[in-house]
């Protein structure tokens, strides 16, 4: 199969999509009971009653900062991030990236140790 034929065979126009009815059996979906949904999940290897293992919830940055009794500026200095980053996290504009979430998890798990390792927050 050439690239051209693969690309053309996968294309469908918007007109074609809108003209063809969806293949969704809404009556069957609505008739599915919670017990059937649970049985399907178990059959797929997912136990809805299992405890999540190996996960620790990290408090939101605002809560963690308040717990530590720090201002936004001091918290930003402690984490070595710009104060605007802390503001964006707290106001929900952007979530902490994976590295920042890891750092926040470490600070939340053992604040005293984290403060010793990271040092005293520097003045902004």
N, C-alpha and C positions, 0 to 999 in steps of 0.2 A: 504494500500500500504506500503510495507516495504522500508526501506532505500535503499536496494540494487536495487530493481526494479525501484525506482525513479531515481537513479543515472544512471542506464544503459539505461533507456528510453530517457534520455536527451542527450546522447552522440551520436555524429555523427563524423565519421572519416573525415580527411582532404580530402581523396580521394573522399568520397561521396559528400562533399561540392563542390569540384572542378568539379565533374561530373554533378551536377545538375545546370541548368541555373538559374540565379536570376529571381525573380518574379517582376521585375521592368518594368513598361510600360513607357519607355523613351519617346516615341512619345507623350503620354498623358502629361507627365511632361513638355516637351518642348512646347506643345500647350496651356498650362495653362497661361492665361493672368494675369497681375498684378491686374486687377479688380477682377478676380476670387479668387486670393490668398487673397486679402483684404477681400472679402466677407466671405471666409472660416475662416479667423482670427476673424472677427466680430461674426460669428456664434459660434465660440468657446469661446466667451466672452472676447476677446482681442480687444481693440479699438486702432488701429494703430495711430489714431490722438490724443489720450489722452495725456495730459501732465503728465510726471512722477512726482508724488507727494511724498513728504517725503524723497527725495533723495537730497544730496548735493555732488557735485563733489569735490574731494579733489585734490589739485594740486600735481603734482609729487614731491617727497621729494627734488629733486634738486631745483625746482622752489621755493618751500616754504623756503628752506634754504637761497637761494639768496635774496628773498624778505625780510627776516629777517636780511640780511647782516651778516650772520655767516659763519665761516669756517666749514669744515666738522667736525673737532675736537670739536669746540664749539657747533655745532648742536647736535652731538652725546652726549656731556656732558649734554646739556639741556634736551634731551630726556631720558637720563640715559641708553643709549645703547652703545655697543662697536663701535668704529669708523669704524671697518670693516663692520659692519652691514649697516651703512650709505653708505659706498662705494658700497656695494653690491646692495643696493636699487637704488642708482644713476646710476650704470653701467648696471642695468637691469639683474643682475645675479639672484637675488631673490626679489620677491615682499614683501612689508611689510605684516606681518601677521595681522589677524583681530584686535588684541589689538593695534598694532602699527598704523594701519590705523585709528583707532578711535582716538588715541592720535594726529596723524597728522591732522585729521579733526578738533579737538578741537583747536589746535594751529593755523590752517588756518582760523577758524571762528572768533577768537578773539585773535590775537597775543599778545596784551598788557596784557590781563587778563591771558593768558597762561604763559607769562613770569613772571608775578607777582606770580602766583600759583607755578610754577615750580622753580622759583628763577633764579638768574643769572647763566649763564653757567659756570661751574667750569673749571679750566684749566685741559687739558688732562693729 
